[in-house]
Amino acid sequence: MHWIYPILGNRSILKLLLLVNIAGTIYGFYWYGWQLHETPAIFIPFVPDSPTASMFFVFVLIAFLLKKNWPLLEAMAVVTLFKYGVWAVVMNILVYFVQRGLDWQGYMLIFSHFAMAVEGLLYAPFYRIKWRHLVVAAIWVLHDVVIDYVFNMMPRYEMLDHYMKQIGYFTFWLSILSIGIGYYFCVRQNRFKLEIK
């Protein structure tokens, strides 16, 4: 895998990823707009899951371009990008089977959210996550499960309403897996320095 590190550290690649993630974040908040309009203010930080995850990664990329590490944001990014990226891919695949098809937006969401999960992992060898950062990320994603499935604030996929209990169960264990991935990069000893060129 080391062959990819010079590509990941290329300043042009980092700037391109930054622009793509900024655009994706803006679109994501727009996509949630109608739901946010109906959401009580206390829950708003925990409703737009995917754009919040990509926003964390935007700051990670800015830090890399400044040749810095912001470990708390790195922990938040790796855990949330994987969780919400995989979650949206699975939900849209379920929609495909329930509706026997997807519109272009569904396919776009599968591709973009898969890319979210991958980009967070690709840059993970360069993170400087410590236990305290991982604990914050873990509390965030587990609290989000409660907000979504106890207070009914999850992203709206009306055609999947019949499966909410199963989706909530899946989401809980996906959160645990995502925290486990963060744990791996927290305790990992052979961390690498991202060489920006």
C-alpha positions in Angstrom: 0.0 0.0 0.0 3.0 2.3 0.5 3.0 3.1 -3.3 -0.1 5.2 -2.9 1.3 7.5 -0.2 3.1 9.9 -2.6 -0.2 10.2 -4.5 -2.2 11.0 -1.3 0.4 13.6 -0.3 0.3 15.4 -3.7 -0.9 18.9 -3.0 -3.0 19.0 -6.1 -4.8 15.8 -5.0 -5.4 17.2 -1.6 -6.8 20.4 -3.0 -9.1 18.5 -5.4 -10.3 16.3 -2.5 -10.9 19.5 -0.4 -13.0 21.1 -3.2 -15.0 17.8 -3.7 -15.6 17.4 0.0 -16.6 21.1 0.4 -19.1 20.7 -2.5 -20.4 17.4 -1.1 -20.8 18.9 2.4 -22.8 21.9 1.0 -25.0 19.5 -1.1 -25.5 17.3 1.9 -26.7 20.1 4.1 -29.0 21.1 1.2 -30.3 17.5 0.9 -31.2 17.6 4.6 -32.7 21.0 4.3 -36.4 20.1 4.6 -35.8 17.6 7.4 -33.7 20.2 9.3 -36.5 22.7 8.9 -38.8 20.3 10.9 -36.1 19.2 13.4 -36.1 20.6 17.0 -33.0 22.8 17.5 -31.5 20.5 20.2 -31.3 17.6 17.6 -29.9 19.5 14.6 -26.2 18.7 15.1 -27.1 15.0 15.0 -29.4 14.9 11.9 -27.2 15.8 8.9 -24.9 12.8 9.4 -23.1 12.5 6.1 -22.4 16.2 5.5 -21.2 16.6 9.1 -18.8 13.7 8.5 -17.4 15.2 5.3 -17.1 18.5 7.1 -14.8 16.9 9.6 -12.7 15.6 6.8 -12.6 19.0 5.1 -10.8 20.3 8.2 -8.5 17.2 8.2 -7.5 18.0 4.6 -7.0 21.7 5.5 -4.7 20.6 8.4 -2.7 18.3 6.0 -2.3 21.2 3.5 -1.0 23.3 6.4 1.3 20.3 7.3 -0.5 19.9 10.6 -2.5 17.2 12.4 -5.7 17.9 14.2 -6.3 14.5 16.0 -9.8 15.2 17.3 -11.1 16.0 13.9 -9.1 13.0 12.5 -10.9 10.7 15.0 -14.3 12.2 14.2 -13.6 11.9 10.4 -12.4 8.3 10.3 -15.2 7.0 12.5 -18.1 9.1 11.0 -16.9 8.8 7.4 -16.9 5.0 7.6 -20.1 4.7 9.6 -22.3 7.1 7.5 -20.6 6.2 4.2 -21.3 2.5 4.7 -24.8 3.2 6.2 -25.9 5.2 3.2 -24.6 2.6 0.7 -26.5 -0.2 2.5 -29.7 1.9 2.8 -29.7 2.8 -0.9 -29.1 -0.9 -1.9 -32.1 -1.8 0.4 -34.1 0.9 -1.4 -33.1 -0.7 -4.7 -34.5 -4.1 -3.6 -37.7 -2.7 -2.0 -38.5 -0.4 -5.0 -37.0 -2.8 -7.6 -34.8 0.1 -8.9 -33.1 3.4 -8.1 -33.2 6.8 -9.6 -29.9 8.6 -10.6 -29.8 10.2 -7.2 -29.7 6.9 -5.5 -26.8 5.7 -7.6 -25.0 9.0 -7.0 -25.5 8.5 -3.2 -24.1 5.0 -3.3 -21.0 6.1 -5.2 -20.4 9.3 -3.2 -20.9 7.6 0.2 -18.7 4.7 -0.7 -16.0 7.2 -1.7 -16.5 8.9 1.8 -15.8 5.6 3.6 -12.7 4.9 1.4 -11.1 8.4 1.6 -11.3 8.4 5.4 -9.5 5.1 5.5 -6.9 5.9 2.9 -5.6 8.9 4.9 -5.9 7.1 8.3 -2.2 5.9 8.4 -1.3 9.6 8.7 -3.7 10.4 11.6 -2.4 11.1 15.1 -5.5 9.8 17.1 -5.2 9.3 20.8 -7.5 7.7 23.3 -9.2 10.9 24.3 -10.0 11.7 20.7 -11.5 8.3 20.0 -13.6 8.5 23.1 -15.2 11.7 21.9 -15.8 10.2 18.4 -17.3 7.1 20.1 -19.7 9.1 22.2 -20.7 11.1 19.2 -21.7 8.1 17.0 -23.4 6.2 19.8 -25.3 9.2 21.0 -26.4 9.7 17.4 -27.8 6.2 17.3 -30.0 7.1 20.3 -31.1 10.4 18.7 -31.9 8.7 15.4 -33.8 5.6 16.7 -35.2 6.7 20.0 -36.2 10.2 19.0 -36.9 9.3 15.4 -34.4 11.7 13.8 -32.8 9.3 11.3 -32.5 10.3 7.6 -35.9 9.8 6.0 -36.3 6.8 3.7 -40.1 6.4 3.9 -40.0 3.2 1.8 -37.9 1.5 4.5 -40.1 2.5 7.5 -41.2 -1.1 7.9 -37.6 -2.1 8.6 -36.7 0.6 11.2 -36.0 -1.9 14.0 -33.7 -3.9 11.9 -32.0 -0.8 10.5 -31.5 0.6 14.1 -29.9 -2.7 15.1 -27.6 -2.7 12.1 -26.7 0.9 12.7 -25.7 0.2 16.3 -23.3 -2.5 15.3 -22.0 -0.5 12.4 -21.2 2.2 14.9 -19.3 -0.3 17.0 -17.4 -1.5 13.9 -16.6 2.2 13.1 -15.3 2.8 16.6 -13.2 -0.4 16.3 -11.6 1.0 13.1 -10.8 4.2 14.9 -9.3 2.1 17.8 -7.1 0.3 15.3 -5.6 3.6 14.1 -5.5 4.9 17.7 -3.2 2.1 19.0 -1.3 1.6 15.7 2.4 2.1 16.2 3.7 2.4 12.7 2.2 5.7 11.8 3.4 7.6 8.8 4.1 11.2 8.1 2.2 12.6 5.1 4.8 14.2 2.8 3.1 17.1 1.1 4.6 17.9 -2.3 
